[in-house]
Amino acid sequence: MHAAIAKDKPQLSFWQIWNMCFGFLGIQFGFALQNANVSRIFQTLGADMDALPGLWIAAPLTGLLVQPVIGYLSDRTWTGLGRRRPYFLAGALLASLALVFMPASPTLWVAAGLLWVLDASINVSMEPFRAFVGDQLPMSQRAQGYAMQSFFIGIGSVVASLLPWLLEKAGVANTAGPGQVPDTVRYAFYAGAVVLVGAILWTVLRTREYPPEQLHAFDQAPPLDRAPLDRARATRFGLLWLAIGALGLAGVAWQGLPRELYLLGALLAAYGVALLALTVVGRDNGFAQVMGDIYAMPLAMRRLAVVQFFSWFALFAMWIYTTAAVTRVYYGTADTASAAYNSGANWVGVLFAAYNGFAALAAIAIPWMARRFGLRGSHLVNVVLGGIGLASIPFLPNENWLALSMVGVGIAWASILSLPYALLSDSVPAAKMGVYMGIFNFFIVIPQLVAVATLGYLLKHLFADDPAKMLVLGGASLVVAGLCVLRVPEPSAHRA
């Protein structure tokens, strides 16, 4: 009887899917302003280039902490605004405040703190949006839903990334005194605050959500194999990870390695502590339930973790080092106060707009690709094209040719933002959609934390302070991600 009821989940129209995904335009507007301009703000406020990964630590660490908690809470929320929409709205309001204040930061550390607030707030909105598609759409439409999110991500990012460049063309000052953020960046951030709140309100006011009991009746995912907790095994592994983390911390201190490497040791030790805590706390609290969900993680999710690791490691390298690489290779300067540097930085904004524009176009084709080639085959092709595009950035004849590199990057970006989520959402039950989307964020955050801990060291000691080589490394990482997706089970609804 349950299977018969599950088949009745209605298909949504194009415009219904449009409305439920429109808020992502605002989320990505803020996210794109962050990605394209935060390194510029940090350098303007006096940050050295090899310190940039450490300053970016707020973004991935915030996601690691916030998204599973928000997913767990939203699975258990039901209000007059529904299940997920209260979190959309709260995150948008907080993020808009951070966007207003960040360009006026008086010091580098104030800017880093506001990045933390901005990223936490974007995560509060973003995580429930991923679960929202799984809640609302039948399995056959989920690739279309996530592709629609990718379309709005692309559109929002195009406009946001272009804003400083467009404002300069309109006569707004693109340079400022030492330690001052140019007006082009400040006004772009103000516009971002308005767009973010407006787009989220559109989705909040023009969509509805299924009540929990109806959502449960529609559930088509296979049941999770939640094995009972083996306390002895959890204790052994907890002690093992705690010891590895502690030895790593001691090794970093003993060898005088970069302080960012402390983060990796701390994460390993924290995971060990969490496993040990699981053996002594009760089973009726949020911590134990989230850890239990990790313990019962579906096979597809475990294998997607590897795909996500290499994908997001590459993206983080791109976001951190593209401005430095392009201004050095094509504009011949690293002086952040120079007109050449700021012109190059604005051109990077144009390039980021271009890859997001190409992503919006690619998102239109992704549902067709998924039907024709399956989710895995489509993702393989897309991320390999992205790897080629990213690795080509330092080797083109001039800066205008970089638009060609962005074609591949944009195709990969659209795919990364849609197909892994389609692969995942078909494998988890509706009652756990939010928490598993939050746990899935670990596999976005962990590679970014690894990037934070290692990229500065690699740049200095392996790549001779040449940021262009970091982009080549990122391209290779995307190719590896594509090969790893072949190990992920293809959902039956998408098998050829």
C-alpha positions as CSV (number, residue, x, y, z in Angstrom):
1,M,0.0,0.0,0.0
2,H,2.8,2.4,0.9
3,A,4.4,1.9,-2.6
4,A,1.1,2.7,-4.3
5,I,0.7,5.9,-2.3
6,A,4.3,6.9,-3.0
7,K,3.6,6.9,-6.7
8,D,1.0,9.6,-6.3
9,K,3.4,12.4,-5.5
10,P,2.4,15.0,-8.1
11,Q,4.6,16.3,-10.8
12,L,5.1,20.1,-10.5
13,S,4.8,22.5,-13.5
14,F,7.7,24.4,-14.8
15,W,6.6,27.6,-13.1
16,Q,6.1,25.8,-9.8
17,I,9.7,24.6,-9.9
18,W,10.8,28.1,-11.0
19,N,9.2,29.6,-7.9
20,M,10.6,27.1,-5.5
21,C,14.1,27.6,-6.8
22,F,14.0,31.4,-7.4
23,G,15.4,32.1,-3.9
24,F,18.7,30.5,-4.9
25,L,19.2,33.5,-7.2
26,G,19.6,35.7,-4.1
27,I,21.6,33.2,-2.2
28,Q,24.1,32.8,-5.0
29,F,24.1,36.6,-5.5
30,G,25.6,36.9,-2.1
31,F,27.8,33.9,-2.5
32,A,29.3,35.1,-5.8
33,L,30.0,38.6,-4.3
34,Q,31.9,36.8,-1.5
35,N,33.9,34.5,-3.9
36,A,34.9,37.2,-6.3
37,N,35.7,40.0,-3.9
38,V,36.7,38.7,-0.4
39,S,40.3,37.9,-1.3
40,R,40.4,41.4,-2.9
41,I,39.1,42.9,0.4
42,F,41.5,40.9,2.5
43,Q,44.5,42.0,0.3
44,T,43.3,45.6,0.4
45,L,43.3,45.5,4.2
46,G,46.9,44.2,4.2
47,A,46.7,40.4,4.0
48,D,49.7,38.6,2.4
49,M,48.9,36.2,-0.4
50,D,50.1,33.1,1.5
51,A,47.7,34.1,4.4
52,L,44.6,34.1,2.2
53,P,43.6,30.4,2.8
54,G,43.8,30.9,6.5
55,L,41.5,34.0,6.4
56,W,39.0,32.0,4.2
57,I,38.7,29.4,6.9
58,A,35.5,30.9,8.2
59,A,33.6,29.7,5.1
60,P,34.1,26.0,5.2
61,L,34.3,25.7,9.0
62,T,31.0,27.5,9.4
63,G,29.4,25.1,6.9
64,L,30.8,22.2,8.8
65,L,29.1,23.4,12.0
66,V,25.9,24.9,10.7
67,Q,24.5,22.8,7.9
68,P,24.0,19.5,9.8
69,V,22.4,21.3,12.7
70,I,20.1,23.3,10.4
71,G,19.3,20.1,8.5
72,Y,18.4,18.2,11.7
73,L,16.3,21.1,13.0
74,S,14.5,21.7,9.7
75,D,13.5,18.0,9.5
76,R,11.7,18.5,12.8
77,T,10.2,22.0,12.1
78,W,6.6,22.7,11.2
79,T,5.3,26.3,11.4
80,G,2.9,28.6,9.6
81,L,5.7,29.1,7.1
82,G,6.3,25.3,6.7
83,R,9.3,23.2,7.3
84,R,12.2,24.8,5.3
85,R,11.0,28.3,4.6
86,P,11.6,29.8,8.1
87,Y,15.3,29.0,7.6
88,F,15.4,30.5,4.1
89,L,14.1,33.8,5.5
90,A,16.2,34.0,8.7
91,G,19.5,33.2,6.9
92,A,18.7,35.8,4.2
93,L,18.2,38.6,6.7
94,L,21.4,37.9,8.6
95,A,23.4,37.5,5.4
96,S,22.1,40.9,4.0
97,L,23.4,42.6,7.2
98,A,26.9,41.1,6.7
99,L,26.9,42.2,3.1
100,V,26.2,45.8,4.1
101,F,28.9,46.0,6.7
102,M,31.8,43.9,5.2
103,P,33.1,46.5,2.6
104,A,33.3,49.1,5.4
105,S,35.5,46.9,7.6
106,P,38.1,49.0,9.4
107,T,40.6,46.1,9.9
108,L,41.4,42.8,8.4
109,W,40.1,40.9,11.4
110,V,36.8,42.6,11.3
111,A,36.5,41.6,7.6
112,A,37.3,38.0,8.5
113,G,34.7,38.0,11.3
114,L,32.1,39.3,8.9
115,L,33.0,36.6,6.4
116,W,32.2,34.2,9.2
117,V,28.8,35.8,9.8
118,L,28.1,36.0,6.0
119,D,28.9,32.4,5.3
120,A,27.0,31.1,8.4
121,S,23.9,33.0,7.3
122,I,24.1,31.8,3.7
123,N,24.5,28.2,5.0
124,V,21.3,28.7,7.1
125,S,19.4,29.4,3.9
126,M,21.2,27.2,1.5
127,E,21.0,23.8,3.3
128,P,17.2,23.7,3.6
129,F,17.0,24.7,-0.1
130,R,18.7,21.5,-1.1
131,A,16.3,19.5,1.0
132,F,13.4,21.5,-0.3
133,V,13.8,20.0,-3.8
134,G,13.9,16.5,-2.4
135,D,10.8,17.3,-0.3
136,Q,8.7,18.7,-3.2
137,L,9.6,16.8,-6.3
138,P,9.1,13.2,-7.3
139,M,12.3,11.2,-8.1
140,S,11.8,11.7,-11.8
141,Q,11.9,15.5,-11.5
142,R,14.7,15.9,-9.0
143,A,17.5,16.3,-11.6
144,Q,15.3,19.0,-13.2
145,G,14.8,20.7,-9.8
146,Y,18.5,20.8,-9.0
147,A,19.3,21.9,-12.5
148,M,16.9,24.8,-12.0
149,Q,18.7,25.7,-8.9
150,S,22.0,25.7,-10.9
151,F,20.3,27.9,-13.5
152,F,19.5,30.5,-10.8
153,I,22.9,30.1,-9.3
154,G,24.4,30.9,-12.7
155,I,22.1,34.0,-13.3
156,G,22.7,35.4,-9.9
157,S,26.4,34.9,-10.1
158,V,26.7,36.5,-13.5
159,V,25.1,39.7,-12.3
160,A,26.9,39.7,-9.0
161,S,30.3,39.0,-10.4
162,L,29.9,41.7,-13.1
163,L,28.7,44.4,-10.7
164,P,32.1,46.0,-9.8
165,W,33.1,46.0,-13.5
166,L,29.7,47.5,-14.5
167,L,29.8,50.1,-11.8
168,E,33.3,51.1,-13.0
169,K,32.0,51.5,-16.5
170,A,29.2,53.7,-15.1
171,G,31.8,56.0,-13.5
172,V,32.0,54.7,-10.0
173,A,35.5,54.9,-8.5
174,N,37.4,51.6,-8.8
175,T,40.4,52.6,-6.7
176,A,40.7,54.0,-3.2
177,G,43.4,54.9,-0.7
178,P,45.5,52.3,1.0
179,G,43.4,50.1,3.3
180,Q,40.1,51.4,1.7
181,V,37.8,49.2,-0.3
182,P,36.8,50.8,-3.7
183,D,33.3,52.2,-4.1
184,T,32.6,49.6,-6.9
185,V,32.9,46.8,-4.4
186,R,30.9,48.6,-1.6
187,Y,27.9,49.4,-3.9
188,A,27.9,45.9,-5.3
189,F,27.6,44.5,-1.8
190,Y,24.8,46.9,-0.9
191,A,22.9,45.7,-4.1
192,G,23.6,42.1,-3.1
193,A,21.8,42.6,0.3
194,V,18.7,43.9,-1.5
195,V,18.6,41.1,-4.1
196,L,19.2,38.4,-1.5
197,V,16.3,39.3,0.7
198,G,14.0,40.0,-2.3
199,A,14.6,36.6,-4.0
200,I,14.1,34.6,-0.8
201,L,10.9,36.4,-0.1
202,W,9.6,35.4,-3.6
203,T,10.1,31.7,-2.8
204,V,8.8,32.0,0.7
205,L,5.6,33.7,-0.4
206,R,4.9,31.8,-3.6
207,T,5.4,28.2,-2.6
208,R,3.8,25.7,-0.2
209,E,5.2,22.6,1.6
210,Y,3.8,19.2,2.3
211,P,2.9,18.5,5.9
212,P,5.2,15.9,7.5
213,E,2.6,13.1,7.5
214,Q,1.9,13.6,3.7
215,L,5.6,13.8,2.9
216,H,6.2,10.5,4.8
217,A,3.4,8.8,2.7
218,F,5.1,9.9,-0.5
219,D,8.5,8.5,0.5
220,Q,10.1,6.3,-2.2
221,A,13.6,5.9,-0.9
222,P,14.8,2.5,0.3
223,P,15.0,2.2,4.1
224,L,18.3,2.9,5.8
225,D,20.1,-0.1,7.2
226,R,20.6,1.3,10.7
227,A,22.7,-1.3,12.4
228,P,22.9,-1.2,16.2
229,L,25.9,0.7,17.5
230,D,28.9,-1.5,18.2
231,R,30.2,0.4,21.2
232,A,33.5,-1.6,21.4
233,R,34.2,-0.8,17.7
234,A,33.3,2.9,18.1
235,T,35.6,3.1,21.1
236,R,38.5,1.6,19.3
237,F,38.1,3.9,16.3
238,G,37.5,6.9,18.5
239,L,40.7,6.3,20.4
240,L,42.5,5.7,17.1
241,W,41.3,9.0,15.5
242,L,42.0,10.9,18.7
243,A,45.6,9.6,18.8
244,I,46.2,10.3,15.1
245,G,44.9,13.9,15.6
246,A,47.0,14.4,18.7
247,L,50.1,13.1,17.0
248,G,49.4,15.4,14.0
249,L,49.1,18.4,16.3
250,A,52.3,17.5,18.0
251,G,54.1,17.0,14.7
252,V,53.0,20.4,13.4
253,A,54.3,22.1,16.6
254,W,57.6,20.1,16.6
255,Q,58.4,20.8,13.0
256,G,57.2,24.4,13.0
257,L,54.8,23.8,10.1
258,P,52.3,26.4,9.0
259,R,49.6,27.0,11.7
260,E,46.8,26.2,9.2
261,L,47.9,22.5,9.5
262,Y,46.7,22.5,13.1
263,L,43.2,22.5,11.7
264,L,43.6,19.0,10.2
265,G,44.9,17.6,13.4
266,A,42.1,19.2,15.4
267,L,39.5,17.9,13.0
268,L,40.8,14.3,13.3
269,A,40.9,14.6,17.1
270,A,37.4,16.1,17.2
271,Y,36.1,13.1,15.2
272,G,37.7,10.7,17.6
273,V,36.1,12.6,20.5
274,A,32.7,12.5,18.8
275,L,32.9,8.7,18.4
276,L,33.9,8.3,22.0
277,A,31.0,10.5,23.1
278,L,28.6,8.5,21.1
279,T,29.3,5.4,23.2
280,V,28.3,7.2,26.5
281,V,25.5,9.6,25.6
282,G,21.9,8.5,25.3
283,R,20.2,7.8,21.9
284,D,17.4,10.3,22.3
285,N,19.3,13.6,21.7
286,G,20.3,15.4,18.5
287,F,24.0,14.7,18.7
288,A,23.4,10.9,19.0
289,Q,20.9,10.9,16.2
290,V,23.1,12.9,13.8
291,M,26.1,10.6,14.6
292,G,23.8,7.6,14.1
293,D,22.7,8.9,10.7
294,I,26.4,9.2,9.8
295,Y,26.9,5.6,11.0
296,A,24.0,4.5,8.7
297,M,25.1,6.5,5.7
298,P,24.0,5.1,2.4
299,L,26.6,3.5,0.1
300,A,26.0,6.1,-2.6
301,M,26.7,8.9,-0.1
302,R,30.0,7.3,1.0
303,R,31.2,7.1,-2.6
304,L,30.0,10.6,-3.5
305,A,32.1,11.8,-0.6
306,V,35.2,11.1,-2.6
307,V,33.8,12.8,-5.7
308,Q,32.9,15.9,-3.7
309,F,36.3,16.0,-2.0
310,F,38.2,16.4,-5.3
311,S,35.6,18.7,-6.8
312,W,35.5,21.2,-4.0
313,F,39.2,21.2,-3.4
314,A,39.6,22.4,-7.0
315,L,36.9,25.0,-6.6
316,F,38.4,26.5,-3.5
317,A,41.8,26.7,-5.2
318,M,40.1,28.6,-8.0
319,W,38.3,31.1,-5.8
320,I,41.4,31.9,-3.7
321,Y,44.0,32.1,-6.5
322,T,42.4,33.2,-9.7
323,T,42.7,36.9,-9.0
324,A,46.4,36.6,-8.0
325,A,47.1,34.4,-11.0
326,V,45.4,36.5,-13.6
327,T,46.8,39.8,-12.3
328,R,50.3,38.4,-12.3
329,V,50.2,36.5,-15.6
330,Y,48.2,38.9,-17.7
331,Y,48.6,42.3,-16.0
332,G,52.1,41.9,-14.7
333,T,51.5,43.2,-11.1
334,A,50.8,42.1,-7.6
335,D,50.4,45.7,-6.2
336,T,46.9,45.9,-4.9
337,A,46.8,49.7,-5.0
338,S,47.7,49.9,-8.7
339,A,45.3,50.6,-11.5
340,A,46.5,47.5,-13.3
341,Y,45.8,45.2,-10.4
342,N,42.3,46.6,-9.9
343,S,41.6,46.3,-13.6
344,G,42.7,42.7,-13.5
345,A,40.7,42.0,-10.4
346,N,37.6,43.5,-12.1
347,W,38.3,41.3,-15.2
348,V,38.3,38.3,-12.8
349,G,34.9,39.3,-11.8
350,V,33.9,39.3,-15.4
351,L,35.4,35.9,-15.9
352,F,33.5,34.6,-12.8
353,A,30.4,36.1,-14.3
354,A,31.1,34.2,-17.5
355,Y,31.5,30.8,-15.9
356,N,28.3,31.3,-14.0
357,G,26.6,32.4,-17.2
358,F,27.9,29.3,-19.0
359,A,26.7,27.3,-15.9
360,A,23.2,28.7,-16.4
361,L,23.1,27.6,-20.0
362,A,24.6,24.2,-19.1
363,A,21.9,23.7,-16.4
364,I,19.2,23.8,-19.2
365,A,20.9,20.8,-20.9
366,I,21.7,18.8,-17.7
367,P,18.2,17.2,-17.4
368,W,18.5,16.0,-21.0
369,M,22.0,14.7,-20.3
370,A,20.8,12.8,-17.2
371,R,18.1,11.1,-19.2
372,R,20.4,10.3,-22.1
373,F,23.6,9.3,-20.4
374,G,22.6,8.8,-16.8
375,L,23.7,10.9,-13.8
376,R,27.1,9.4,-13.5
377,G,28.1,9.6,-17.2
378,S,26.9,13.2,-17.4
379,H,28.9,14.3,-14.3
380,L,32.0,12.6,-15.6
381,V,32.0,14.5,-18.8
382,N,31.1,17.8,-17.2
383,V,33.8,17.9,-14.5
384,V,36.5,16.7,-16.9
385,L,35.7,19.6,-19.2
386,G,35.9,21.9,-16.1
387,G,39.3,20.5,-15.2
388,I,40.6,21.2,-18.7
389,G,39.2,24.8,-18.5
390,L,40.7,25.5,-15.1
391,A,44.1,24.1,-15.9
392,S,44.3,26.2,-19.1
393,I,44.0,29.6,-17.4
394,P,47.8,30.3,-17.2
395,F,48.6,29.2,-20.7
396,L,46.4,31.3,-23.1
397,P,47.6,34.1,-25.4
398,N,46.0,37.0,-23.5
399,E,43.3,37.7,-20.9
400,N,40.5,37.8,-23.4
401,W,41.0,34.1,-24.2
402,L,40.2,33.3,-20.6
403,A,36.6,33.4,-21.5
404,L,37.2,30.1,-23.3
405,S,38.5,28.5,-20.0
406,M,35.3,29.6,-18.3
407,V,33.2,27.5,-20.7
408,G,34.6,24.3,-19.2
409,V,34.5,25.7,-15.6
410,G,30.9,26.8,-16.0
411,I,29.8,23.4,-17.3
412,A,31.5,21.7,-14.3
413,W,30.0,24.2,-11.9
414,A,26.5,23.5,-13.1
415,S,27.0,19.8,-12.8
416,I,28.6,20.0,-9.3
417,L,25.6,22.0,-8.1
418,S,23.0,19.6,-9.3
419,L,24.0,16.0,-10.2
420,P,25.6,14.9,-6.9
421,Y,22.4,16.1,-5.1
422,A,20.2,14.2,-7.5
423,L,22.3,11.1,-6.9
424,L,22.0,11.6,-3.1
425,S,18.4,12.6,-2.8
426,D,17.2,9.4,-4.5
427,S,19.0,7.4,-1.8
428,V,17.7,8.9,1.4
429,P,14.2,8.9,3.0
430,A,12.1,12.0,3.2
431,A,12.2,12.2,7.0
432,K,16.0,12.4,6.9
433,M,16.4,14.6,3.8
434,G,17.5,17.7,5.7
435,V,20.0,16.1,8.0
436,Y,21.5,14.0,5.2
437,M,21.8,17.1,3.0
438,G,23.6,18.7,6.0
439,I,25.9,15.7,6.5
440,F,26.6,15.7,2.8
441,N,27.9,19.2,3.3
442,F,30.8,17.6,5.3
443,F,32.1,16.4,1.9
444,I,32.1,20.0,0.6
445,V,33.5,21.5,3.8
446,I,36.3,19.0,4.5
447,P,38.1,19.5,1.2
448,Q,37.9,23.2,1.7
449,L,39.4,22.8,5.1
450,V,42.1,20.6,3.7
451,A,42.7,23.3,1.0
452,V,42.9,26.0,3.8
453,A,45.4,23.9,5.7
454,T,47.6,22.9,2.7
455,L,47.3,25.4,-0.2
456,G,49.4,28.1,1.4
457,Y,52.1,25.6,2.2
458,L,52.1,24.1,-1.3
459,L,52.2,27.5,-2.8
460,K,55.3,28.6,-0.9
461,H,57.3,25.3,-0.7
462,L,56.2,23.4,-3.8
463,F,55.1,26.0,-6.4
464,A,57.5,28.8,-5.7
465,D,54.8,31.3,-4.8
466,D,53.3,31.0,-8.3
467,P,49.5,31.1,-7.9
468,A,49.0,30.0,-11.5
469,K,50.3,26.5,-10.6
470,M,47.5,26.2,-8.0
471,L,45.0,26.5,-10.8
472,V,46.7,23.6,-12.7
473,L,46.5,21.6,-9.5
474,G,42.8,22.4,-9.3
475,G,42.2,21.3,-12.8
476,A,43.8,17.9,-12.2
477,S,41.6,17.5,-9.1
478,L,38.5,18.0,-11.1
479,V,39.5,15.2,-13.5
480,V,40.1,12.9,-10.6
481,A,36.6,13.7,-9.3
482,G,35.1,12.7,-12.6
483,L,36.8,9.3,-12.6
484,C,35.6,8.7,-9.0
485,V,31.9,9.3,-9.9
486,L,32.0,6.0,-11.8
487,R,32.0,4.2,-8.5
488,V,28.7,5.7,-7.4
489,P,25.6,3.6,-7.9
490,E,23.2,4.9,-10.5
491,P,19.6,5.3,-9.2
492,S,17.2,3.0,-10.9
493,A,15.1,5.9,-12.2
494,H,18.0,7.2,-14.2
495,R,19.6,4.0,-15.5
496,A,19.6,3.7,-19.3
